[in-house]
Amino acid sequence: MRTIIEPFRIKVVEPIRMTSREERAALIRQAGYNPFRLKAEHVLIDLLTDSGTGAMSTHQWAGVMEGDESYAGARSFFRFEEAVRGIFGHTHVIPTHQGRASERLLCRAVVKAGDVIPGNTHFDTTRANIEDTGAEARDMVIPEGLDPDLDHPFKGNIDLADLERCIAEVGRERVPFVLITVTNNSGGGQPVSMANLRGTRAICERFHIPLLLDAARFAENAFFIKLREPGYADKSPREIACEMFALSDGAVMSMKKDAFGNIGGVISLNSDEWAEKIRTALILTEGFITYGGLAGRDLEALAIGIEEILDEEYLKYRIASTAYVGNHLAQAGVPLLKPIGGHAVYINGRRFCDHLTDDKFPGWALSVALYEHVGVRACEIGNVMFGTQDRATGAWNWPALDLVRLAIPRRVYTQSHMDYVVEGITELYQHRREIRGLRFVHRPAVLPHFTATFELV
């Protein structure tokens, strides 16, 4: 059989409110042409993010009822700790309420002004938390990762030569750690190879620098290694994941992705010194060290979810179902970043809206038009999210890629939902020259894409 079916049955359903194009045109205008500012009830198919939007399993819901809500030392924490350590393998397991809390606690504990944090591609909140300390988040993905048309198996890899040059240039004392994001979300959901992780580890060991993983989508990365890297075809996703983490000194993770959580995060470390600093800050801002801002029921659900995510049948379905959307769009001529990512399909905004210049935000304009046309909400990862303006000259620096991410929530939508998305984008592509550009009305200084407002030009 060639058809890959969902390895689950649907037990509870949530109604979708249908809207007309006229309604959506008014709604997006009222939202300042920012999809983040829309009410969720006005969205038909929500592909804004795969973070916290997945469906929990019957086992997870059963775990919710088992949650121990004791303030300190709850059994749910020890269940969570055991599950995380069984995969990550690090000494210290510190729960947080989500990934950006993990990033903030880590950066406040070990990063100082003037430091440089090398990585393949830092995502938005990671970069913001690093820069908030006065440090620099420096991207150094391989050149192949910046070519949207190139079909390369591991476009998330860090450029090892660039990494070595960076450390030599700034000095080891200014690099508190190297951070590799698996899979590389900002670069199209592209995986990192085990060979690249080994190479990074070797450089880090030579300079005595810790290697950390941003592990939000570690299981999808592990499955790509199984599919694409020689020597791993017969290994289980769990075995591959454990090998990935064994090459690291720690990890931060939003467990709202590859742990099927609606909320939750974790910091996993080997360093006693770092763990003590982080736990001290956590008590000040998040809660006690055995709950980290989470309810006991959340800890139970995450402990179960991080095991479920490594099920090979699920991962096979997950990668294939995302590729289904991408392949059908590609066949219709829609310009995509290749190859198709694990959690999302990334449309090339500049190519889709090649009649719009960068200052008119082609990717963002596409995300607005997509909502208005068919009620699908997507996320721009490009000029609005990562564009920077020179304070002295006012000139803009645009990122190498201006993408629109169709992030597919886990275990939520059916194939017919995805067929609707494909049909809608294909129709829009035929009328792409009608998409109008945008300009800022209000641009916040930090993470502008979340709350900025725009007007049509």
Secondary structure, DSSP 8 states (H G I E B T S, - for coil): ------SS------------HHHHHHHHHHTTT-GGGS-GGG-SEE-S-SSS-S---HHHHHHHHT----SSS-HHHHHHHHHHHHHH--SEEEEESSHHHHHHHHHHHH--TT-EEEES---HHHHHHHHHTT-EEEE-B-GGGG-TT---TTTT-B-HHHHHHHHHHH-GGG---EEEESSBGGGTSB---HHHHHHHHHHHHHHT--EEEE-TTHHHHHHHHHHHSTT-TTS-HHHHHHHHHHT-SEEEEETTSTT--SS-EEEEES-HHHHHHHHHHHHHHT--TTTTT--HHHHHHHHHHHHHTT-HHHHHHHHHHHHHHHHHHHHTT--B-SS--SSEEEEEHHHHTTTS-GGG-HHHHHHHHHHHHH-EE-EEESHHHH-EE-TTT--EE--S--EEEEE--TTT--HHHHHHHHHHHHHHHHTGGG---EEEEE--SSSGGGT-EEEE-
